[in-house]
Amino acid sequence: MTKIVVTNKAYPETLELLRPYGDVVANDTAEPWSRDHLQAQAQDAAALMTFMPDTVDDAFLAQCPDLRVVACALKGFDNFDPYACARRGVWMTIVPDLLTIPTAELAVGLTIAVARNLLPGDRHLRSGDFAGWRPTLYGGGLEGSTIGILGLGAVGRAIARRLNGFDATLLYYDRDRADPDTEARLTVTPASCDDLAARSDYVIAALPLNDATLHLVDGRFLAAMQPGGYLVNISRGSVVDEAAVAAALAAGHLAGYAADVFEMEDWARPDRPRSVHPDLLAQADRTVLTPHLGSAVHRNRRAIERSAAESIIQALRGERPNGAVNEPAAC
């Protein structure tokens, strides 16, 4: 019977949708399988539904001769190799549009949380020392500020739309400038990367990870930012140099850092760190760090899994699957 492997814990309805099309073998825990265990499960599989902790490259595919489709339940696929999949006649699909809105919402939430000292305030109240209002924990506000968005793709545009209600000046940097109508609709102004850093009170990273964006926000970028500025990262961890951020926080040049993504998660980097930078973790009063919650909304996660499952079904039927990012050589 056709074997379908689901690499991370999924909703029961996702597995039920797949069962009529094959023998479904699914990880039923919240911990990802090791690469060796996943490789063993996948070696006789026709379909894989993969998630953020997984990596699929040519060496992995070489041991999966029956594989026909890798359906990624995610949008950013830098840990997966669509070209290797194509060479071996394997479809690779993503879910391009269901993660955008919840990620943009979280970006705005993290920006407010780090600027308004929500976590230090929460800790103070729970400490038992709270005795009412005191002139402490003053932070930053969005109204009248300048906010720079690194990347004006789908997520960057969704962030801009949500920031329009805050009466802030919005700048953006993107390798490909948006058309004038889009700029006018979003009330965003293009800027060079250096100019955006120098003018922004807040910088929000919303870029994919590639050779050009690896550590784009480095020590030089941070030094160019205004003293007392804030940085938020909801894109990929390695767009930001965590060591440089920790140093800027310790020096007091950067007022706060909020992140939902971390360098340790970027499995495609052979030199990736294996943990969040310890100096970043030590800055508890100046950071808001969340465990990759960008798409962690029940209805969105259900829809993401359903979309990935449907692409598996389409591929197994011999159809072109929705969300395909490659063209397999044998198709």
N, C-alpha and C positions, 0 to 999 in steps of 0.2 A: 504494500500500500504506500502511496505517496507520503513522504514524511515532511512535516512542517515544524520548524523549530522556532519557538518564541523565547528570546534570550533573557528577558526580564519579566518581572511580575506584571501581569496584564489583568484587565477587567474580565470577569467570567463571560460577559456577552461577546467579548472579542474572540475568546477561544471557541465559544459556541458557533460563531459565524464561520470559523475556519474548519470545524470538525467534519462537515459534509465533504470536504475536499481533500482530506488526508488524515493521517495519524499525527495528532498534534502533541508535541513534546514541549512542555513549557517550564520555565524556571518559576517556582511558586514562592520564592523568597524575595526580600527586598535587596539582597546582596547579589551583585553580578557574578556570573560564572567566571572562573579563571579562563584564560585563553586556551589552555590545554583542554579543559573540560568542554568549552564551547566547540573547539575543533573536533573533539571526539563525537559530540552530538551532531555536528553539521556534516560530517564526512559522507553520510549517506542520505542527506536531506535534499529535497527539491526546492525548498523555500525557507528563507530566514526572515523573521521579523526582528530587527535589531534596534538598539536604544543607545543613548548617549555614552554609556561606558564601554561600548564595543568598538572594535577595530576590524575592518575587513580590507586586506591588502592581497597582493598577488601570491605571497607565500601561503596565506590562509586558503585562498581559492584553489591553489594547486592540489589541495587534499580534499576537495569537494567536487568530484567529477559529475555528480548528478544535479548540481545546483542550477536552478533556472532563474531565481529572482531573490534579490536582497532588498527587502522593504524596510526602509529606515523610518522609524516613528519619530522623526525630528526634521528640522529645517536645515541647519548648518551641518554639512557633511564632510568637514575637513578630516575626520578620522576614518573616512571611507574612500576607496579608490574606484571611481566610476570607470576609469579607463581600463584598469585591470579587469574589472567585471565585463566590460564590453569585449575585450580581447578573448575572454573565455566563454563568450556567448551567454552572459548572465545579465538580466535586467537589474538596474538599481533604481529605486524610487525613493522619493522624499515626500514630506508633507509640507508644502511651501507656505500655506497661508493661515493655518490654525493656531500658530504660536505667536503671531505678530501682536495682537491686541493685548493678551495677558502679559506679554513681556514689556510692552510699552507702559501698561498700567503700573507694573512693578518698578519700572525706571523712575516714574514720577514719585511713587511712594518712597523709594529709597532716597531720592533727592531730598524730599521733605524730611524724612526720618533723620538723615545725617546732619542736615542743616539746623534742624530744630531740637537737636539733642534728645530725641525720643528715648533712646536706650539708656543714656545716663540718668535721665529723669525717671524712667521706670525703676532702675536700680536704686536710686535715692529713695523713692517712695516706699519700696519694699524693705529698705534697710531698717526701718523703724525710727529714722531720724527726721522724717517729714513732719513739720509742725505748721504747715500752711505756706503761703506764698513767701518767697524770699527773692531778692534781686540777684539771682544766679541763673546759670545755664542759658544765658542769652546766646542766640545763634543768628543764622542768616534767614532771609525771606526771599521769595521768588519775585514778588512784585517790584517792578522797577529795575530788576537785575538784567544782566546779559548772560544768556545761556548758549553755549556752543555745543552743537551736536556733531559728533564725528561719524559721518556716514548718513546718507539720506536715501537708503534703501527702504524697503517696506516698514521695518521697525523704526528707523529714523523718522520717516514721515508720520507714522502713528504717534511717536513721541511728540513731534512738533504740534500735531493737531491737539493733543491733550494739554500742551503747555500754552496754547493760545489764550486760554482763559485767565492766565496769571499776569497779564500786562507786563510781560518781559520782552526784551529784545532778543530775537532768535537768530543766531548765526549757524552756518553749517559748512563743513568741509567734506567734499566727496571728489574722488578722482574724476567722476563724470558729473558735470554740472547739470542740475535739473533744468527743465524748460521754464521760460518766464511765467507761464500760467501756473505751473506747480509752485514756484517760488511765491507768487502773489497769493495763491490760495492758502498756502501754509504760513504766510508772512515771515518767510525766512530769507536771510541775506547770505550769499556765498562769501567765503573767506578762505584765504590760504590757511594751511595747518598752523603756521607760526602766528598769523594774525589772530586766528581763533583762540589760540592759547593765551595770547597777550591781552585780549579784550574781554575774555569771559570770566564771570564770577563763578559759574558752574560749567563743567565740561562733562558731557554724557557720551560715552563710547558706545556706538551701535554699528560696528564694522565687522565684516567677516574676517577670519584669520587666514592670511596668506603671507607670502614672502614680503610683500610690501607693507603689511600692517603688523607684522611681528614686532613687538616692543615699540610700536609707533609712539606710545606715551612712555617716554623714557626720562632720564634725568634732565636732558636738555629741554624737553617739552615742559616738564614740571617747573623748571627754573624760569621758563618764560611766562608761566601763569602768574596772575596777580597774587601777591601775598594774601593769605586768608581765603583762597579759592577752594572750591570743592570739586571732587572728581567722582564720577559714578560709572561703573562698568557693568553692562548687561549683555555684552557681545560675546567675546571669548576671552578667557583669562589672559592669554599670552599677547593680546593687543596691548596690555599694560605690563610694564616691568615692576613686579611687586616689590623687589628690593629697593628700587628707586622711590616708589611710593612710600614705603616704610621710612626711608631716610628723610623724605620731604615732610612727612608727618612729625617725625622726631625733631626736626629742625624748626617746626612751627610755621614753615612756609605754606604748607597745605593744611587747611583747617579741618578737612575731613575727607574720608574715602568710604564709599559704599560700593559693594560688589556682590553680584550673584553668580559670578563665574571666576575660575581660578586657574593659574598656570598648570597646576597638577592635573587638571582634567584633560589637557590637550594631548591625548595619547599619540597623536601623529608626530609629535616632537620627540625624537629619541633622547633629547637632553632635558626633557621636562622634569621639573622638581617633583618629588614624591609626596609633598605636603604643602599646605599653605605656608608662606614665608613666616617664620616664627616672630620676626619683628613686627609684622603686620598684625598678627594675633595679639601681640602685647599692647597694641594701641586701642584698648577697649573703649576708651571714652571718645575716640575720634573716628571710629569705624562702625559701619553697619554691614555685617557680612552674613549673607543668607545662602543656604545650601542648594543653589541652582533651582530656584522656585519659579523661574520665568514662565513656565507653562503649567504650573501646578494648580490648575483650576479643574475641578472634576469634569464639567461638561466639555472642556477643551481636550483634556486627556482622553476621554472616551471617544471624542470625534477624531483625534489624531490616530488612536489605535484602529478605529474603524476604517479610516482612510488607508492606513498601511495594510490592513487585512484585505480590503477590497482590491488593492493593487496586486496582492499575492494571488487572489482568486482569478483576476483577469489574466495574469501571466500564466497560471497553470492551465487556463482555458485556451492558451495560444493567442490571446489578444494583447494589444499594446497596453500596458498598465498606466493608469493615471499617475502623475508625478514622476514619470521616468526622466532621468537626467543623463541617460546614455542611449546608445543604439547598438545592441549586441551584434557582434560580427555574424552570428549564425541566423539572425532574424531578418 
